[in-house]
């Protein structure tokens, strides 16, 4: 008997889904990489991932592993941060975390779905970093440095663009058909318009609306009701009805389908952009740092990449150039523009001893600076990095997440009852059923929050407050107590001369001009304000913690500390005069805090400074409740005490010692000029050296929240009335198609109010 030739079946790789030849009863892999990945998954004990995953994993590829910096921790463990490229869904995050957690030596794993950032803590004696990165790569994902940002996913934007084009054409033909009812449009062009509309609606219903279909399917598989379910059902019913009606030569209401998909995609795009507004603003700020710098090497200027700069190196900054690192001015003077960093549009004077931040541009003069912080250590980079990490934190549940199951269940129940009632009454079922699904479209509810939040985020950012998300911004409204640190928050954070005679100030400046101590900065700044020419001191000698000695005008001059906020100047060993210094209140602080208290919250000062100094600053700022000499632990405990009284607390700080309080507070706000650790734990960052952005942010949050609540109330009222009318046959699909965009128009008008307040503020 002749043996039949074996004909292989076309199957899918069990790991990546790539088509392979084989037998459907076998577990097949397209390559050894996928087989190894499956083995790793099995060894980690997470085989269930294959049944639960939302999409196939990327195919493993062998690439050169990136060289990543490893941070050694005091307890002997190591920390590694990198970006996982290729993540497609939340199950990808789950898989990577479970596999790495199952690796011996790994104590902590965290992967962000939003940004792909992975953070590992491991024992370097047990497992190496290369082994960990290889395991990620063998699963089909690619580890990359944090600076190598993954390409932004613009698929929703592309779908929206195509939908707008298709919807515009479908609606033009629909208008012709509707007007043709009055003018007896000829049968041939009417049929042509119907068939053309159907052809254009195919990519709308199947491709553009795919995110809603996949979301509905995932919700059904997980046993949850989601807002995508009625959307997907409405799109499906509308499309099937459009097909049936086109074959029958009647109206298919495909313009309703086009409008539905386009508006919902617009809402998704706005929500996506709004949630990342703060991160994008910080990334734009960080990208303003120049990529190259001119360093002094053996006394000669050498151009080099900015990433090669190291602390202690000297760099030259000439007219029109931007600084590539944080540094202290050693020689020269001039005017700098720091608008991108501080919002100050006017050029500011800079001279010897002052600190200049990366991203500042020189508009007058020439400078030589000593690099203090470079690369990822600059304040600009720390701010951007801190906001990126803050964006990885879990988001608070959205109000729509709570409404969605009830709205979905209600819509489906009304639609089912409408269909049953129409059938029992002996009237056509499809028209009222479609009218209910279309008129009850949840796009108005879905658009309400992202639209208002996006506008609010923009308003706050324009005024100097960067919120990590719409949730973080809206949390500013409704706080009961605002607690502020003193130094660097309420005050400018640096001492300033409050009292001194000009000739004493001149002598001190001649000695202090070579020092980088904050006191020296204050003395030089006071001379500049008074127009005092600074003499050239010689034989200078600085004794840390004591003072400085030297010669000015041929006289021996000594400047030394004489108690808090007091400098004594000696000439030829005789006391010549005294200079008084004090940390000054920010110029706008009192006015801002008065306006802040008018919004409702109480204001308190919580500081580690001495009581008399704290009371003096508090009196100037108009604060009645002051808590001084508080340790970092006591600051956090104070906030916990307020929270125990059911009060929502907002804390503003800038120092390393504020980290515990910022983490404890309901809303954490950091000054961008403060410690990097404070920025990292903050919900919002004040980008300008001022408290005014906080007030603007709270006003933006209040306007956005009020607009959101009004939009939700209007949308719910509209849905109740419109769905009831449609269920009783008072609204046909054509009227429903007209009402549906009007409901979304209400939301757009509500968001426009926030925008108009933004423009007028």
ABEGO torsion letter per residue (X at the ends): XBBBBBBBBBBBBAAAGBBBBEBAABBBBABAAAAAAAAAAAAAGAAAAAAABABBBBBBBBBBBBBBBBBBBAAGBBBBBBBBBGBABAAAAAAAAAAAAABBGBABBBBBAAAGBBBBBBBAAABBAAAAAAAAAAAGBBBBBAABBBBBBAAAAAAAAAAAAAAAAAAAAAAAAAAAAAAGBBAAAAAAAAAAAAAAAAAAAAAAAAAAAAAAAAAAAAGBBBAAAAAAAAAAAAAAAAAAAAAAGBBAGAAAAAAAAAAAAAAAAAAAAAAAAAAAAAAAAAAABBABBBBBBGGBBBBBBAAABBBGBBBBBBBGBBBABBBBBABEBEBBBAAAAAGBABBBBBBBGBBBBBGBBBABEBBBBBBABBEAABAAAAAAAAAAAAAABBBBBBAAAAAAAAAAAAAAAAAAAAAAAAAAAGBBAAAAAAAAAAAABAAAAAAAAAAAAAAAAAAAAAAGBBBABAAAAAAABGBABBBBBABGAABAGBBBBABBBAAAAAAAAAAAAABABAAAAAAAAAAAAAGBBBBBBBGBBBBBGAEBBEBBGGBBBBBBBBEBGBBBBBBGGBBAEBBBBBBBBBAAAAAAAAAAAAAGBBBBBBBABBAAAAAAAAAAAGBABBBBGBBAAAAAAAAAAAAAAGBBBBBBBABAAAAAAAAABABBBBBAABBAAAAAABABBBABBBAAAAAAAAAAAAAAAAAAAAAAAAAAAAAAAAAAAAAAGABBAAAAAAAAAAAAAAAAAAAAAAAAAAAAX
